[in-house]
Amino acid sequence: MKSKKTSSSIGLDIGTSEVKLVELKFLKDAVELARFNLEPIQADLVSLLKRIAPSQAINISVSGASTVIRYIDFPRMNEDELKQALRFEAQKYIPFPINEVNLDNYILKEDLSDNKMLVLVAAVKKEFINQRLKLIQEAGLKINIVDLDSLALINAFNFSYSKEEDADIKNKTIALLNIGASMSNLNILENGHPVLSRDIYIAGNNLTGRIQDATGIDLKSAEELKPDIDKEKLNKVITAAEPVISDLSKELRTSFDYYESQSASSVSKIFLSGGGSKFAGLKDILANLLSIEVEYWDSLRQISIADHIDSKEAKELSAQLAVAVGLALRK
């Protein structure tokens, strides 16, 4: 009897405070979490990657000031014509010299009015990409795909809500807010398609700093206070963190207002992920400030967990693993 063929894929998310690795196996009727790892960033990052990453090709992603995503209406054309037109048209929308970036695109909608189509255009500075490639190569690893954090996050979310019973979510306009240590990624999805993506430089470190100032405790202890805190300290910590969350909500509102000025619909719900999102009270404060429903989502929602893995630990870390999951889903 022949054994069932399986394939696997690995996503590696190198953040500013942690490295997250996810290996997924693609079975006949399911996707299975075969391995995951979450390690604090250390000075010798090459040694860390050598220790946790396997020899097979991996998928990585980048984000930040050297990257940009734009959603542009192009005249309807085929992919070959778009490739030729892209470098000329992109100069109007990309804030970097075109010869200094790697460009890519994806046609999201081909049936807009006035014979137009919606195209996602992504650009990353070559220097930035080369630095990341050098790091990976020094660790003795091979790269399969280079993605952007926001697009990997969208990939993970759409897979998590891909079933027929999730149609009520997929058919609405929602926002994904991934709060990391030094940066937050915001994406607005309309009927499952991204229409706005941006990075916001308000994140977990800002919350930790405010807590540290208010309580007089060291950085490590401040980090430990965020996800699980007793009622005695909760009010003091929330009061300290509120200005940061208020600033974040203003950035979100600005993005929502811009989107809504261009569209007939409005954002109906925010889905949270990322290590910084685990701060006690964040969900409720954001919901009150924005008058929008806010909830967490599980990046492993539609993924089975191998028997040798601690499923409780994996689920507890799923918010932090979301980008790595989205990368690993790209076979």
N, C-alpha and C positions, 0 to 999 in steps of 0.2 A: 504494500500500500504506500503510495507516494505521500510525502508530508506536504502540508499546505505551504505555498510560497508566501513569505512575508518580506516586506521592505521596511527600512527604518530611515529616520531623518532626525537631525540634531539642530536645535536652535540655541545659539549662544548670545545672551544679552549682557553686554559689558556696560554697566552703569557707572555712576561716579562714586557709589558707596558699596555696591555689591555686584558680583558676577553671578548670573543665573543661567543654568544649562538645563535643557529639556530634551530627552530622546523619546520619540514617538515611534511605535511600530504600527504599520498599516496592515491589518488583518483583512480577511475576506469581507467581513461584515461589520468591522469596528476599527476604531483607532484606540491604541492602548498606550498608556504612559509606562514606558519601560525603565526610565531612569530620570532623576532630577537631582540637581545640586544647586545650592545657594551658598556662596562664600563671600565674606567681606573683602573689599578691595585691599590689596597689600602693595607695598612699594615694589616688590619684585613680581610684577604682573605676569611676566613670561613664565616664571616657575609655577605660578598658580595655574595658568592655562595648561601647561604641560601635565600638571597633576590631575586636573579634573576633566580635560577634554580627550576624547578618543582620537584614534588616528584617521578615521574616516572623514570625508568632507563635511563641513559644517556651514550653517546659514547664520549670518551675522547682520546687525543693523546699526545705523547711526542716527543721530539727531543733533539739534543745536543750531548755533548761529551760522555754521557752514553748510547748512542744508535748507532747502525750501521746497514746498509743495504748493502748486497753484492749480486751480480748476478753471479751464479756459474754454469758451465757446469758439470752435473752429468751423469754417465752412465744411460741409460734408465731403469726405474724401476717403480713399482707401488707406491702408496702413503704410504702404510704400510711399504714397504721396505725402502722408503726414510726416514721415521720417525726414523727407526732403525739406518740407516747409518749417519743421520744428525749430531748427537753429536760427532761422530768420525771425520767426514770430516770437520765440521765447525771449528774445532780447527786450521785448516790451514789458515782460512780466518778471524776469529773473533779476535780482539786485546784484548780480556778479557778472563780470566779463564772461561771455559765452565760452571763450577759449580756455578759461580757467576751471570749467566745471565738466562733470559727467552728466549727461542729460538722458532721461528716459521718459516714456509716456505710456498711457493706457487709455483706450477709448471706453468711457463709462456709459454714455448714452448716444445712440446714433440717430435718434428720432426727435430731436428738438425742432421747434418751429423755425421758419425762415431758412430751411435747408441747412441747419447747423447741427453740430454734435458736441457733446461735452467731453473734454479730454483732461485727464489728470497728467500734469507735467511735474516731474521731480528733478531736482538738480542738487548735486553735492560737489563742493570744491574738490578738485583733484588732489590737492595737497593734503586735505583732511583724510580722504580715502586712502591715499598712499601711506599715511602714518598708521592707520588701522591695519592695512594689509601687511605692513612691515612687522607690526606687533604679532599678528597671527602667524606669519612665516617664521619669525624668530622662535615661536613656541613649537615649531615643527608641524603645524596644522595646515590643512588645505581648505580652501573656501569654495563653496558651491554657489551661494547667492549672497549678494549684499543688498539689504533692504533698508527701509527707513522705519524707525520705531513706530510712528503713527500708522503706517500701512500694515505692519505686523500685528499691531493691536486690533485694527479693523478686521484683519483676517481671522484672528482668534475669536473676536466677538461674533462675527457673522457665522462662523462654524458652530459656536455655542448655541446660537439661536437659529439653526437651520431647519428645524423640524416644522411640520405643518402646524402644530399647536402653538408655535411662536409667531404666527403670521401677524397677530395683533401688534407685536413689537416691531417686526420688520416693515410693516406698512405705515409706521409713524415716523416722525422726525425726532431723533434722539441725539444726545451728546455723550461721547465717551471722554471721561476725564481720568487720565492716568497720572498720578502724582508720585513722582520719584523723589530722590534726595535733593537734587539741585534744579530740577526742571519738571514742569507738568506738560503733558501732551493733550491738546484738546482736538477732538474730531467731531464734526456734525455729520450725521448720516440721515439721508432722506430716502425712505423705502429701501434701506440696506446699502445705498450708494453714498460714498463720501462726497460732500460738497464744500466743506471747509476744514482746513487743518492748520493748526498753529502751535508753536511752543510758547509756554508762559514761564517766565523765570521767577515764579513763586512756588515753593515746594516744601518738602519735608524738613529741610535744613532750616528754613525760616521759622517753622513751627517750633522746632527743637530749640533754636536760639531764644525765642520769646519765653518758652517754658524755663529755660536755664536762667534767664535774667530774672524772672518772677520768683523762682523758688530758691535760687542760689546754689543749685546742685550742679555737679559736673555733667559733661556732655553725655556720657554713657548712661548715667542715671536718668537724664532728661529723656533720652530715647526710650528707655524702659517704661517711663511714665505714660507714654502716648497711647498704646493700645489697651492697656488694662490698668485702671486707676481706681482707688477707693473714693467714696463719696466725699470724704473730708478734704481731699486735695483737688477733686474734680472741678469745683467752682473756681478756685484760684487759677488752675491751669487753663480752663476754658476762657476766663477773663483775659488772661495773658495772650492767648492764641487768637482771640477774636479780631484784633486789627489785621493780622495776617490773612485770616479767612475772609475778612471784609475786602481786603485788597484783591484777593483771588476772585471773589464774587464779582467785583467791578470789572475785572478783565473778562470774565465769562459773559457778563451782561453786555459789554461792548461788542464781543464777538456775536452773541445772539442777536443783538439789535442790527448789526450789519447784515447777518444772514437773513433776518426777517424783512429787512428793507429790500432785499433782492428776490424774495420768495413769497408765495401765498400762504405758506404754513409757518408754524412756530415750534420751537423745541418743547416737547411735552415731558421729557424725562432725562435725567442725567444718570449714567452708569459709571460707578467709581471703580478704579483699580490702582495698583501701585502700592509700594510700601508706605508712602506718606499718607495714603488715604485711610490708614488704620487708626489715625488719631481719634481718641474718644470724643464724641460730640460733633465731629466734622460734618457728617451726613446731615444731621438735624439743623445745624447752623446754616449750612449752604442752602438747604431747602427753605428755611425761613427767610433768608436774605433775598433769594431769587424767586420765591413763590413758585418753585418747580419741584416736582417729586424727584427725590434722589435715592438711589439704592446701589448696593454692591452687586457685582456679578462674578460668577465662578468660571474661570477660563478652562476648567476641567469638566464642565457640566456635561458635555457629550463625549467625554473620553473615559474609557474604562481604565482601571488601575491594576497593574500587574500584581500578582499575589505576593511577591517578595518586597513590595513597597508598603510603607506605613501610610495607609490611605488617609488617616486622620491628619497626619503632618502635611501630606500633599495638599489636602483641601484647605488647611489653614494658611498655606503659602500660595494658594492659587492666584491671589491678587497680585503678588509680586512676580509670579511666573508668566503673566499674561503675554508680554512681548516675546519671551522665549517660546511659549506655546505657539504663538502666531508664526514665528520663524520656522519652527519644526514642522508645522502643517504644510509648508511649502516643500514638497518632495523634490 
